[in-house]
Amino acid sequence: MGPFSMLLIQTVFGVVFKPAMTLTCLQCSNIPRPLHCKTVVNCFKGEMCGIEKFKNSFGEDLFNVGCMSSMKCSKSNNTDCRECCNHNLCNVEGCGEEGYPFIRGSICYNCPLYSDSQPCHNIQFCEAGESCMFDSKREFGESVYSSGCENVHNCEQKNVAIVGRDLEDNPGVNLKSIKEHVCRQCCNQDLCNDDCNATIYTSGAQDCKDIQQLFPGANSGIYDITLWRSKKTLKVMCDMDTNGGGWTVIQRRVDGNVDFNRSFAEYVNGFGTLHGEFWLGLDAIKELSDRGETELRLDLMSLNGDVAYEVFGNFRQETTQNYILNIDQGHGTAGDSTGLSYSNGHSFGAYDKDSTHKQCALNSGSGWWFRGCSFANLNGMYPADGPFHRDGGFEYHNFTHGKPLRESKMMIKIV
């Protein structure tokens, strides 16, 4: 690997499609040798990886491999041999088969295009100089993935596509690219490229702009930073592509899977998952923005797929008791006459700490900077959660004019 990779990247890959603690086993029927099987399956709870050896009508040895119940593993049968095991791909060996050669490349998932509802079941064997690659992007609001073996030089050098690029060089055009490139990662263990849940560890970085300056060419992804005042280590999502990159993402909503009707304490500490929907936390947001003059950027998508952005200068929050919002008037394509600056100078509230006389936090099912109530609430009730109504829904009035949003992303950066 190159010096950038050696200094910067240590990845810990998670699992998206299979339940926790299940096995991934080879699955093929009537094959001459298990090591040539290039299809895998995730077993159900209680199943094991199994291998069966039998003779066909010509007297030739053939094999079946796949998931088997513990009961089937323990029963005798009419086959020449049946054996079971309990670690990934272990049914490549058994019944006289020795398995994969000791010296070989990584075994990687290999699918050019798949989704959450149709996971990848194909594998390939990497050659010398190749690593396992996983690539994730959102197209038309849906997540799509690709995986396979990739030359290590491409892993180190290839940049990801523009993340939600605004066509800012075309005044008056309120469009984005249809593709939002979420992440691209490489790894070197068997079946490690089933997800892009990678944390990239850095030294000395206090926000995503620091990471960009320390490691030019760093891709968008999840990084460890050290907060400048508290010295706490914090995992953050960095957007390295939008409008120059270096943005620390503080909020993300894409599908309503995370409940934003949380207590004030939860909004202070943060919640959700960086790989999906989340709120970074008022304490962390305040410390990040207290470091220096900070811009806040909102990226928005309406239910019909229209997109817009708005940028606010001098973003900060006063006191750790009320987290009062301070921002300049916004500029961008979303507009701000009935936007976020309407809440400027007002406290953050939640259902258990609401200073408004209209009980805005309770009615909106969210925490936000309320001003009786708000024209913009990116934490409001998601459209699928119930009937949408003003002063309660997931909206940005200047952009959607009282109709709900589909997606939002809030990001900050020191200027």
N, C-alpha and C positions, 0 to 999 in steps of 0.2 A: 504494500500500500504506500501511497505518497505521504509526504510529511504532513500535509493538511489532515489526512485521515488519521494518522498515528497520533497527532496532537489533539485532535478535536473530537473524534467520534468513538464512542463506546455504546453499542446498541444492545437493548434488552427487548426482544420481540415478544409481543403478546399474541393472543389468539382472538380472532374476530368471529369466525364462523362455527367453531365447534365448542360444545359446553366444556366447562372447566373439568380437568382431570379425566378426560376421555382419551382413548387410544386412537392413533391413526395407523391403519393397517393396509397392506397391499390387498387388492381385490381383483382377482382374475380367475377365470375358469378354463379348464382343459388346456393348460399351458405346459410346454415341455420342461421349463425350469422357472422357479419363482423369481429369480433375479432379473428376468426379462419382463416382468410385469411392470407396467407404467401407469397403473390406475390405483388410487388410494381412496379410502372411505373412513369417515369418523364413526367409531363404534358408539352404540348406546351404552348407558350405564349398566354394568354387570357383564358386558361382553368382553371377549379377549380376542387377540389376533390368532387365527388358526391356519393350519396347513394340512391338507389331505393329499395322500399319494395313492394312486390307483392305476390299474392297467386298462387300456382300451381294448376294443375287440381284436386289435392286431397284436396284442401282447406288449404294447409299448407303455412305458411309464409316463403318466401325466399327473398334473397337480391342480388342485383348487386352493386358492388362498382368499381369506376374507375375515370378517368378524364372526365370531361364534359365541353362543351362550355358554356359560359355565357348565350347564347341564349337558350340552352337546359335547363339550370338551371332555367330560368325564365318562361318557358312554362309549361302549364298544360299538363297532360298526363293521360294514362289509368291505371297507377300504383296506389297502395294505398297511396304511399308517395314518394316524391323526395325532397331531400335537398342537398345543396352545401355549401362548406366552403373553406377557403383559407389558411390553414397551414398544414404542413406535417402530413400525416396519420390521418387527422381530420375526414375522412369519415369512421372511425371505429365506430363513434357514429352518432346518428340522427335517425329519423323515429322510435323513441321509444327505440333505443338501447343506452345503457349508456357508451359503449366503454370499454377500458382496465381498469382492477382494479387499484386502487390507489397505492397499494403496489405491486411492480413487479420489475423484472430485466430490463436491457436495451434491446431494440429491435435493432438487428444488421443485417447488410447484411450477407448473408450466402451462399457463393459459393466456392467450392473447387478449381476451376480454371476458369479464364475468362480473357478477354483482352479489349483493348480500343474499338475495333469494336463490341464486344459482352459483354456489361456491365452486372453486376449482378442485377437480379430482384427478388431474393429470400431473405426472412428474417427469423430470428428465435428469440425466446425469451430466454434470458439468465437466468440461475438459480443463486441462491445466490452464491457468491464467483467467479463469472465470469465477464469478461469484453469483450467489442467488440474488435476484432483483425483485423488488415489489414496487409497483407504481399505482398511485391512487389519484383520481381526479373526480370532480363533479361536473356532469354534463346535463344541461337542462334541469338542474336541481336534483339529479340522481347520482349516487356514487357508483363509479365503475372502476375496475381494477385490471391490471395486467401483471404477469409474473413470468419468470423464466431465468435461464442462465445469461449472464451479461459479462462481457469483457471487463476486467477490473479497471482498465484505463477509462472506459466509459462511465463506470461507477464514480470515479474520482472527478471527472471533468465535466460530465454532462449536466447542464443547468436545467432546472425545471421550467415549465412554461409560466407565463405571466399569471399571477393569482388575481382573478377578478379585475383585470386591467380596465380602467376607465379610459374611454377615448377622449381624454382631456384636450388633445390637440385639435379637436373638432368642436369649436364653440357651439353651444346649443344642442349638441347631439348627446342624448342621455342614454347611452348604451354601454354594455360591457361585453367582453368576449364570452361566448357561451360556455367555455371551459374554465373551471377553477381548479388548478393543479394543487392538490392537497399535499402530497409528499412523494418522494422517491428515495428508497433506501436499498442498500446492498448488505449482505451478510454471508457468513461462510460455514454455517452449520446445516445439517440435514433438516429440511422442511422449515427453515427459519423465515422464509419469505411468505408467510401466510397473512402478514399484516404489516403496517407501517408504524406500529406503536413503538417508536424508538425514542429514547431520550438521548440527547446529545450533550455531553458534559463539557463545560468550558471552565477556564480558570481566569478569574479577575473580571468577568463580565457582570455588570450591574443592571443591564437591560438589553433588549434586542439590538439597539443601535450599537452598543459596545461590541456585541458579537459580530455584527456586520463589519465594524472597523478592525477588530482583531483578526477576523478571518474573511477577507474579501472573497466573494463568491459563495458564501454559506447559503444553503438552501432553506426555504421555509420548513419549519418543523418545530418539535418540542425540545427546548433547551433548559439546562439548569443555570440559574443566575444567582448571585449573592446580593441581596438588598443592601443598599449603601449605608443605611443608618442602623438598622436592627441586626445586620449581618446574617439574617436568616437565608437559608437556601430555598429557592422557590423554582418549581417547574413552570415554564411559561410557553405559550405558543407564539412563535415569531413569524411574522409575514415579511419575507425578504424581497418581495416582488412589487407590491402595490406602491405606486408613486414614490419610487426610490428605495423602498424597503426599510428595514430597521424598525418596524412597528411591533410593539408588544400588544398582543390581543388581550383585551380585558373582558370581553363578552362575546358570545357566539350563540346564535339560535338558527336551526335549520329545519327542524321537523316536529318540535313540540314534545320530544321524548323526555326532557328534563322538566320537572315541576319548578316553576319560578315563584310560587306562592310560599315564600320562606320567611322565617323569623328574622328580626333585625340582626341577631347574633350570627345567623347563617350568612346574611349579606355582608357582614363585617369580615367573616373568615373565608368566604367563598364556597362554591359547590359546583357539582357537575363533573364532566370529564373533558379534558383538553382535546380528546379525539372526536368529540361531538359537541354537545351544548354545555355551556358553563358560564359562571360569573366568577371572576378572579378573586374578588374580595375587596371591600372598601379599604381595609388597612393596607393591603399590598398596593392598591391603586393610588392611595394617598402618598405612600412612601416613594413610589416610582415617580409621581408627578412633582413631589416636593424637591426632587434633586435639581430641578432647573426649569426654565421656561418650557412648557409642554404643549403640544398640539393634540387635540382629540379628533379622530376621524370616524365617521359613521359610514358604513357600506350597507345599503338597503336593497331588498328585492320585494316587489309587490306580489300578490297572489297570481297575477297573470304573467309574471316573469320580467316586468320592467325593472330596471335598476337605476340607482342614483347614489350619490355620495355627498357628504357635507363635512367640512373641516372647520374646527373651532380653535382659535388661538388662546393662549394664556389659561389653559385648563388647569384647575387645582381645586382642592377641597379644604375648607377651613374646619379646624378642630376635629378631634376624633370622637366627639360626642354626637354631633349632628351631621358631619360631612357635608357642609353647605357647598353647593355647586357654584363655581366661578368660571365663566367662559366669556370670550369675546363673541360678537356677532359672527354667525357662520357664513361660509362661502362655499359654493359647489353647485351641484345640479339638483339637489333635493329641495333647497330653499330653506329659509329660516324665519320668515315673517310669522309663521305659526309652527315653529319647530322647537328645538331643544332650548334655545336661549330664552324662551318663555319661562323656563324654570330657573333661570339664573338668579342666584342669591337665595335660593330656598334649600331647606334641609332634606336629607334623604330619610325616607320613612318606609316602614313595613307594617304588616297587619298588627303587630304587637307594640309598635312605636310610631304612631301616626299623629302628627300635629295639625293636620288639616281638619276643618270643620265638616267636610263632606265625607270623611272616612275613605279617602281615595285609595289607600293601600288595600284596605279590606275589600272594597268594591272591585278593584282591578285585579285582585289576586296576585299582587306583585310588590316588590320594593322598588322605589324610584325617587327622584327629586320632584316632589309634588308641589304644585301651586294650584290648588283648587279647581280642577285636578291637574291635567297637563294636555298639551297638544301633541307631545311626543312621549311615548312610553315603550321602550324597546324590551322591557321585562314584563309587559302586560300579558293578559290572558291570551294564549295561543288560539287561533281560529277554531281548531278542532276541539278545544276544551269546552265550548259552549257558545251561545249566541254572542255575536260581537256587538258592542255598544260603545259609544264615545265615553271618554273618561274611564275606560276600563280595559280596552283591548290593546293588542300588540300593534302599535301604529306609529306613524310619523305623518302628522296631518298635512304638512306642506307638500308632501310627496304623494300620499295616497288619498288625501281629502276625505278622511273619515272612514276609509276602508282599511282592512287589516293588511299587515305585512306577512310575507312568507319566511324571509330570512333577514338576519341582521348580524353585523360584526362591528364591534367597537374596538378601536385601537388607539394607542397613545405613543408619542415619540418626543424625546427631547429635541429642541430646535437649536 
